[in-house]
Structures are given as C-alpha cells and as structure tokens.
Amino acid sequence: MSSVDATGGEKKTSWPEAPPRERLSLISRHLNTTTQVPLNTPFSIERNSSPNDDVELSSKKQQQQSRQFGTQTTPPPPPPKEEEAVQEKEQPAKMSTQPPHPTVLIPGPIEYDDEVLKSMSHYSEPHTAPPFVKCFGEVLSMLRQLFQTTDPNSQPFVINGSGTLGWDQVAANLAEKDDDVLVLHTGYFADSFADCFETYGVKATQLKAPIGDRPQLDEVEKALKEKNYKLITVTHTDTSTGVLSEIQALSELVHRVSPDTLVVVDGVCSVGCEDIRFDDWKIDVVLTATQKAIGVPAGLSILMASQRAIERFRARKTPPPSYYGSWKNWLPIMQNYEAKKPSYFATPSPQLIHALHTSLTQILSRPLEERFKQHREASQKVKKAIAELGLKQIPTKPENEANGMTAIWLPEGLTPPEILPKLASRGIIFAGGLHKEVATKYIRFGHMGVSVTDPSRGDLDKAIKALKEGLAEVVPQK
C-alpha cells in the first residue's frame, strides 16, 4: 500500500500484509450491506467490530489491536517501546479539557465537570426516540434516589425552565385563587415566591426573620394556629443570605399543628449539597434547578411532588391558571417517560437531559451521605478561613449557616465593586450582595458541586488566597 507525500513523491506505508484470501475478505466486508448495529442509537457510533470483521494477524496482540480499530483501514499504532511506556505511566493525570477561564464560585451557576459538558454536545436525536426516552426515564428514576423517596406514588417533574418555574408550578397547581399560603422569609427569594403567589391571586402571608436568621418554630406554630393555610413554603438555603432552614423539625411541626397544610421546600440552592429526606421528613414538594449543586448548565426546572400533593392537585375546584406549567399537561408526560414510553406535550432539551443523566450518575455513584459530608467539611474550611481574615457571615448562628455557600460581610466602608474586580484579576469570580436592604455591604462565595467533590482542582484554596490578597490591596493596613 502506498501514498503520496507533501513533495509529490510516493512513500511506502509499512504494515502487515494480509494473505490474498483475507484481502478478499476485507473487500467483501465493505460490499456487505448488512448492518450489525441499529442506527441512531448511543452505541452505533462507538461500537467495536466483531472478530470476523478483521484480518487475522499473526499474533494475538495484533489481533486485539485490529479489533479495537474495527473496520478502519488505517493500521493500529505499533506498541510503545519499553522506555516510552514508562514515561507514559509517569505522566500526571489529564487536567480539564475546558478552555482556560476564571473559576466561577458564585452560588450558581457553578463550575461544571468535563463529562457533563461533553454530554451537552450529544448529537441530535428525536425527543420521542427510544434511546432518549430511556435516558429521560432513567433521569426521573435517579431523581427519586437523589430526593430519597421510594414511594411509587410520588412524582418527579423535569421541565425546560429555570428554578423559578418551580414557583409557578406550586402556585398554579397546588393553590387556588384567594387561598391563604404562609411563606417563611429568610431573604430575597421568599419575597419573590410571595410575588409569584400573588400573581395567581393567592394570598401570601410572609413570616419574616431578621437578616441572618430564620423564623423560629414557636413563631411558625403561632401563625399556623391563626389561619387555615393551604400550604407553607420555606427556602432551604436562601441564596441571598446563605441562611439554612431546618426542614425536618419544621415539617414535623406542620404535620402536628396543621396537618392539611402542604409542606413546600424551595431547594434550588440546597439539592445536591444538603441532606433532604423526602419520605422520612414527609415533605410534599421540593423544587430545584440544575445549575447549582446538581452541577448541570441552567435550563431545567426539577420538582418532586408527594402523593398528597398530587391528590391535592386532582381535587382542585378550578383548572390550573397556567398552560405551560399545568400538571394537567405534564403529569402524564412524566409518568410515560418514567415508564419508558414516548410522550409529548412540549419539546424537552435532549442535550440538557443527557447532561443531567451524566451528573446524576456521578452523584449517585457513592452514598449521598459522603457527598453531604464533603460539602459540610468544605463549608467549615471556608468559614474558618473567613473568620481568620477577620470577616463575619450574614447568618447569625452556626445552625443557620448553609453548606453550599457563604455570605460574607465586607469591612466597613468597602463595597462589592471595589473587591470583586480584585478577585477577578486573580481568576476567581464571587457574587455581589442580593438582599435589597444590604446588597452593597456583602459578597457571596459559592462552594458546591465539582469545586468541592474534586479537591484536586484546588478551587477553594485559590479562592481563599485570592480573597486574602484582594482584601490586602483595598483595605488600609493598621
């Protein structure tokens, strides 16, 4: 076999010459129209050929190499020399394949794992094709594990949209006009949830705590006894303040004092880094999104509903006042996908679903408690470093501190626009304040997902170092 080199001359390509009969076998194989693997499946582009596809070379080792190359006519590379093999073993582990970029350590979106981003480039496929239906069904089943529910009557939802769509689903499907709902306030996102309810004609009463704190259980009990609330909402981690709410004790209180009130948890900044035991804690709804601790680019609204919530929806007196967010449209779709049956209401994003499948597979590859412990330990490391820099957190008590983020009061007189560029110049991105009353006085440090679970990245150490150096630049030394 020969080819022409760049100078126009013919050069020889040396590789094992097959006997005549085997060369005929190669030719006949290319003329054979029989398809070994069904087309348009995840496996058709990465299959290995069968042994009969390849020329039988003289040694078993060569035969194995040929099978790896399938029907390619390019010969396999020669085996490495002994000294080359030693050098190859000594090479460090492959680093990220992502282009160089500042490390994003805000409370979402977060840094993403390479494999998750590769899944985002999955080839196009119909959303009703068997491979995608299988993938989507497995995603819904894995979400049950992430939320720690084994009740077959609970129902996961995955819909194109941001976490905000979860609010709309709750307001449109579980409450009706003029219903009363109680919203526990620990920051900006309770205000927004209450606004969402009001948009649908639902009466939202907010029980507010001072900045950095959360409503106390005795206050919640008093409020529940004053009025018949259709549901109660609590933000597990309020991204604006870094305040963590206690879910188990709250749910126990609600079931004891007001058993008909549904327990709804906004877990946008907690699912994936905080323990949430859907069944054990008798939660009715947890809503979240993909771009925070779940570690998938933004674009999917995720929600888990209990049997009690589904029954409440089915007992509505009026139709849901939303079309896109109506469970009347989505419930049969989710049930069909989980049963591996193609179904359609609105087109999902196959690429995001594949990325979510990859991330959930990674998350569930080890016990969830290990993941939560890792986030707790990372959080303590960050908070210890913050204290050593003489800085304080917005949460006023240790039990109020979230494990996936830290909200940091800036030194007196310093504002986010003064310190954030100093961090950015060192390759670190933090977020400014969000709570409308104190937004100019603090910054937010997100530590969740791959930045925590892959310590070899060194994200947290780099961030702490950058914060220390940045403060030294802008804060006058005493």
C-alpha positions in Angstrom: 0.0 0.0 0.0 1.4 3.5 -0.9 0.5 7.1 -0.6 1.8 10.5 -1.9 3.8 12.7 0.5 3.8 16.5 0.5 6.5 16.7 -2.1 4.6 14.6 -4.6 6.8 11.6 -4.2 5.4 8.2 -3.4 6.2 6.9 0.1 5.7 3.4 1.5 3.3 2.7 4.3 4.6 -0.4 6.1 2.1 -2.5 7.9 1.4 -6.3 8.0 0.3 -7.6 4.5 -2.7 -9.9 4.6 -2.8 -13.1 2.6 -4.9 -13.0 -0.7 -7.9 -14.7 0.9 -8.0 -12.3 3.8 -7.7 -9.3 1.4 -10.8 -10.6 -0.4 -12.5 -10.8 3.0 -11.8 -7.1 3.5 -13.3 -6.2 0.1 -16.4 -8.4 0.6 -16.9 -6.9 4.0 -17.1 -3.3 2.6 -19.6 -4.6 0.0 -21.8 -6.2 2.7 -24.9 -4.1 3.4 -25.9 -6.0 6.5 -26.0 -3.6 9.5 -24.6 -5.1 12.7 -25.9 -2.4 15.0 -29.2 -0.5 14.7 -28.6 3.1 13.5 -29.2 6.2 15.6 -28.5 4.7 19.0 -26.0 5.9 21.5 -23.9 2.8 20.7 -23.8 2.9 17.0 -21.0 5.5 16.8 -18.7 3.8 19.4 -19.1 0.1 18.8 -16.2 -2.3 18.5 -16.3 -4.6 15.5 -16.8 -8.3 15.7 -13.8 -10.7 15.4 -14.9 -11.7 11.9 -14.6 -8.2 10.7 -10.8 -8.1 11.0 -7.9 -9.6 9.3 -6.3 -12.4 11.4 -2.8 -11.2 12.0 0.0 -13.4 13.1 0.0 -12.6 16.8 -2.8 -12.5 19.3 -1.8 -9.0 20.5 -2.0 -7.6 16.9 -5.4 -9.2 16.5 -6.7 -7.5 19.7 -5.4 -4.1 18.3 -7.1 -4.7 15.0 -10.4 -5.4 16.7 -10.2 -2.1 18.6 -9.9 -0.3 15.2 -13.0 -2.1 13.8 -13.4 -1.5 10.1 -10.9 1.2 9.7 -8.2 0.6 7.1 -5.6 2.6 9.0 -3.3 0.2 10.8 -3.0 0.3 14.6 0.0 2.1 16.0 3.0 0.0 16.9 3.2 -1.0 20.6 5.3 1.6 22.6 8.8 0.8 23.4 9.6 -0.1 27.0 11.1 3.3 27.9 8.1 5.1 26.2 5.7 3.0 28.2 7.5 4.0 31.4 7.3 7.7 30.5 3.6 7.4 29.7 2.9 5.9 33.1 4.8 8.8 34.8 2.6 11.5 33.1 0.3 13.3 35.5 -3.5 12.8 35.3 -5.1 14.6 32.5 -6.4 18.0 33.5 -9.7 19.6 32.5 -10.3 19.8 28.8 -12.2 23.1 29.2 -10.7 26.3 27.8 -8.9 28.4 30.4 -11.4 30.6 32.3 -11.9 32.3 35.7 -13.1 29.9 38.3 -16.8 30.6 39.0 -17.5 30.4 42.7 -20.9 32.1 43.0 -24.0 30.4 44.4 -24.9 29.2 40.9 -24.3 28.7 38.1 -21.2 26.8 39.3 -18.2 25.1 37.7 -19.2 22.0 35.6 -17.5 18.6 35.3 -15.9 17.9 31.9 -18.1 14.8 31.4 -21.2 16.8 32.0 -20.2 19.4 29.4 -19.4 16.6 26.9 -22.9 15.3 27.4 -24.2 18.7 26.4 -22.7 18.1 22.9 -24.7 14.9 22.4 -25.7 14.5 18.8 -29.2 15.5 17.8 -32.0 12.9 18.3 -35.8 13.0 18.4 -37.3 13.5 21.9 -39.6 10.6 21.2 -36.9 8.2 20.0 -36.3 5.1 22.2 -32.7 6.0 23.3 -33.8 9.4 24.5 -37.0 8.1 26.2 -34.8 5.5 28.0 -32.4 8.3 29.1 -35.2 10.5 30.3 -36.9 7.7 32.2 -33.6 6.9 33.9 -33.2 10.5 34.9 -36.6 10.5 36.6 -35.8 7.3 38.4 -32.4 8.7 39.6 -34.1 11.8 40.9 -36.1 9.6 43.2 -32.8 8.5 44.7 -31.4 12.0 45.0 -34.5 13.2 46.8 -34.5 9.9 48.9 -38.0 8.8 48.1 -39.1 5.2 47.4 -42.8 6.0 47.3 -44.1 5.0 43.9 -46.9 7.5 44.2 -44.5 10.5 44.5 -43.8 12.1 41.1 -40.7 13.8 39.7 -41.0 16.5 37.1 -38.3 17.8 34.8 -39.4 20.7 32.6 -37.5 23.2 30.5 -37.1 26.3 32.5 -35.3 27.9 35.4 -35.9 27.2 39.1 -38.4 30.0 39.1 -40.7 27.7 37.1 -41.0 25.6 40.2 -42.7 28.5 42.0 -45.2 28.8 39.1 -45.9 25.1 39.3 -46.6 25.3 43.0 -48.8 28.4 42.8 -50.7 27.2 39.7 -51.3 23.6 40.7 -51.5 23.4 44.5 -53.2 26.7 45.4 -56.3 28.4 44.0 -57.4 32.0 43.9 -58.0 33.5 47.4 -56.3 30.6 49.1 -54.0 31.5 52.0 -50.4 30.4 52.0 -47.6 31.0 54.6 -44.2 32.0 53.2 -41.3 31.8 55.7 -38.9 34.6 54.9 -35.1 34.3 55.2 -34.2 36.6 52.3 -34.8 37.8 48.8 -36.3 34.6 47.4 -39.2 34.5 49.9 -40.2 37.9 48.6 -40.1 36.5 45.0 -42.1 33.4 45.9 -44.7 35.5 47.6 -44.9 37.7 44.5 -45.5 34.6 42.4 -48.4 33.6 44.5 -50.0 37.0 44.3 -49.7 36.8 40.5 -52.1 33.8 40.6 -54.5 35.5 43.0 -53.2 33.5 46.0 -52.9 35.4 49.3 -49.4 35.1 50.6 -48.6 35.9 54.2 -44.9 36.3 55.0 -43.4 35.4 58.3 -40.1 37.4 58.4 -37.0 36.9 60.4 -34.2 39.5 60.9 -31.4 39.4 58.3 -29.2 36.4 59.0 -31.8 34.5 61.0 -34.8 32.3 60.3 -38.4 32.2 61.7 -38.4 30.3 64.9 -40.6 27.2 65.3 -42.8 28.8 68.1 -43.5 31.7 65.7 -44.4 29.3 62.9 -46.7 27.4 65.3 -48.5 30.6 66.3 -49.0 31.6 62.7 -50.4 28.2 61.7 -52.9 28.4 64.5 -54.2 31.8 63.5 -55.3 30.8 59.9 -56.0 27.8 57.7 -53.1 27.8 55.3 -53.3 25.7 52.1 -49.5 25.3 52.1 -46.4 26.6 53.8 -43.2 27.4 51.9 -39.6 27.5 53.2 -36.4 28.3 51.4 -33.9 25.6 52.4 -30.9 27.8 51.6 -31.6 31.3 50.7 -29.1 32.3 48.1 -29.3 35.9 49.0 -28.2 35.5 52.6 -26.7 32.0 53.0 -29.2 31.2 55.7 -30.1 27.5 56.1 -33.5 26.5 57.3 -34.3 23.4 59.4 -36.7 21.2 57.3 -37.2 18.1 59.4 -38.4 19.9 62.6 -40.5 22.3 60.6 -42.3 19.5 58.8 -42.9 17.7 62.0 -44.4 20.9 63.4 -46.7 21.5 60.4 -48.0 17.9 60.4 -48.8 18.2 64.1 -50.3 21.6 64.2 -51.9 22.0 60.8 -51.9 18.5 59.1 -53.8 19.6 56.0 -51.1 22.2 55.1 -48.7 21.1 52.4 -45.0 21.5 53.1 -43.2 23.0 50.2 -39.4 23.4 50.1 -37.5 25.7 47.8 -34.3 23.7 47.3 -32.8 25.5 44.4 -29.6 26.1 46.3 -29.6 23.0 48.5 -30.5 19.9 46.5 -27.2 18.1 45.9 -25.3 19.6 48.8 -27.7 19.4 51.7 -29.5 16.4 53.1 -33.1 16.2 52.0 -35.1 13.1 53.0 -38.3 13.5 51.1 -40.1 10.5 52.6 -38.7 10.4 56.1 -39.4 14.1 56.6 -42.9 13.9 55.0 -42.2 16.8 52.5 -44.9 17.4 49.9 -42.9 19.4 47.3 -39.2 20.1 46.8 -38.4 22.3 43.8 -34.9 23.0 42.4 -32.9 23.6 39.3 -29.8 22.2 37.6 -27.2 24.9 37.7 -26.3 24.8 41.4 -25.2 21.7 43.4 -26.7 19.3 40.8 -24.0 20.6 38.5 -25.7 20.9 35.1 -25.9 24.1 33.0 -29.1 26.1 33.6 -32.3 25.3 31.8 -34.2 22.6 33.7 -36.7 23.1 36.4 -36.8 20.0 38.7 -39.6 19.2 41.2 -40.6 16.3 43.3 -44.2 16.0 44.5 -45.7 13.7 47.1 -48.8 11.6 46.6 -50.6 14.0 48.9 -49.6 16.9 46.6 -50.8 15.1 43.5 -54.1 14.3 45.2 -54.5 17.9 46.2 -53.9 18.9 42.6 -56.5 16.4 41.3 -59.1 17.7 43.8 -58.9 21.3 42.5 -62.2 23.1 42.1 -60.8 25.2 39.2 -58.4 24.5 36.3 -54.8 25.5 36.8 -54.4 29.1 35.7 -51.3 28.2 33.7 -50.9 26.4 30.4 -47.2 25.6 30.3 -46.9 25.0 34.0 -50.0 22.9 34.4 -49.7 19.4 35.8 -52.7 18.5 33.8 -50.4 18.7 30.8 -47.2 17.5 32.4 -48.2 14.7 34.8 -49.0 12.1 32.1 -45.8 13.1 30.2 -43.6 12.4 33.2 -45.4 9.2 34.0 -45.0 8.0 30.5 -41.3 8.9 30.2 -40.5 7.1 33.5 -42.4 4.1 32.1 -40.1 4.3 29.0 -43.0 5.3 26.8 -42.6 8.2 24.3 -44.8 11.1 25.0 -45.2 14.7 24.1 -46.6 18.0 25.4 -43.7 20.4 24.8 -40.3 19.6 23.5 -37.7 18.8 26.1 -34.0 19.5 25.7 -32.2 16.2 24.9 -28.8 17.7 25.5 -29.7 19.0 28.9 -31.3 15.7 29.8 -28.2 13.8 28.8 -26.1 16.2 30.9 -28.4 15.7 33.8 -28.2 11.9 33.4 -24.4 12.1 33.5 -24.4 14.3 36.6 -26.9 12.2 38.5 -24.9 9.1 37.6 -21.8 10.7 39.1 -23.7 11.9 42.2 -25.3 8.5 42.9 -22.0 6.5 42.3 -21.4 6.8 46.0 -23.5 7.1 49.2 -25.2 10.5 49.4 -24.1 11.0 52.9 -20.5 11.0 51.7 -21.3 13.8 49.4 -23.1 15.8 52.0 -20.3 15.3 54.5 -17.8 16.5 51.9 -19.8 19.7 51.5 -20.0 20.2 55.2 -16.3 19.9 55.6 -15.6 22.2 52.7 -18.0 24.8 54.2 -16.3 24.6 57.5 -12.9 25.2 55.8 -14.2 28.3 54.0 -15.9 29.7 57.1 -12.8 29.1 59.2 -10.7 31.0 56.7 -13.2 33.8 56.6 -13.0 34.2 60.3 -9.2 34.2 60.2 -9.4 37.1 57.8 -11.4 39.0 60.5 -14.6 38.8 58.4 -18.1 37.8 59.6 -21.0 36.0 57.9 -24.6 37.2 57.4 -26.0 34.1 59.2 -26.1 35.0 62.9 -25.8 31.5 64.3 -23.8 28.3 63.3 -27.0 26.4 62.8 -28.2 29.0 60.3 -25.1 28.6 58.0 -25.6 26.9 54.7 -23.0 24.3 53.5 -23.1 25.2 49.8 -22.3 28.9 50.1 -21.1 31.6 52.4 -22.4 35.2 52.6 -19.6 37.5 53.8 -20.0 40.9 55.4 -17.4 43.3 53.9 -15.2 45.5 56.1 -16.9 48.8 57.0 -16.8 51.2 54.0 -15.8 48.6 51.4 -18.3 47.7 48.6 -18.5 44.8 46.2 -17.4 46.8 43.2 -14.1 47.5 45.0 -13.2 43.9 45.9 -14.8 41.8 43.2 -12.5 43.0 40.4 -9.5 42.2 42.6 -10.7 38.6 42.8 -11.5 38.5 39.1 -7.9 39.6 38.3 -6.8 36.6 40.2 -9.1 34.3 38.3 -11.8 34.0 40.9 -15.5 35.0 40.5 -17.6 35.8 43.6 -21.1 37.3 43.6 -22.2 40.6 45.0 -24.9 41.0 47.5 -28.6 40.4 46.6 -30.7 41.2 49.7 -32.2 44.6 48.8 -31.6 46.0 52.3 -27.9 45.3 52.5 -26.8 44.4 48.9 -23.9 46.9 48.9 -22.4 45.5 52.1 -21.5 41.9 51.4 -20.4 39.3 48.9 -21.2 35.7 48.3 -18.9 32.7 47.9 -20.4 29.5 46.4 -18.8 26.2 47.2 -20.7 23.3 45.9 -20.5 20.6 43.2 -17.3 19.7 41.4 -15.3 22.5 43.2 -15.9 20.6 46.4 -16.1 16.9 45.3 -12.9 17.2 43.2 -10.3 18.7 45.7 -7.5 18.2 43.1 -8.9 21.3 41.3 -7.8 23.5 44.2 -10.8 25.8 43.7 -11.4 26.6 47.3 -7.8 27.2 48.2 -7.3 29.5 45.2 -10.4 31.4 46.2 -9.4 31.9 49.8 -5.9 33.0 48.7 -7.4 35.5 46.2 -9.7 36.9 48.8 -6.9 37.4 51.3 -4.7 39.1 48.7 -7.6 41.2 47.3 -8.5 42.5 50.7 -4.9 43.4 51.4 -5.0 45.6 48.3 -8.1 47.5 49.1 -8.3 47.6 52.9 -5.8 50.0 54.6 -3.4 48.2 56.9 -3.5 49.2 60.5 
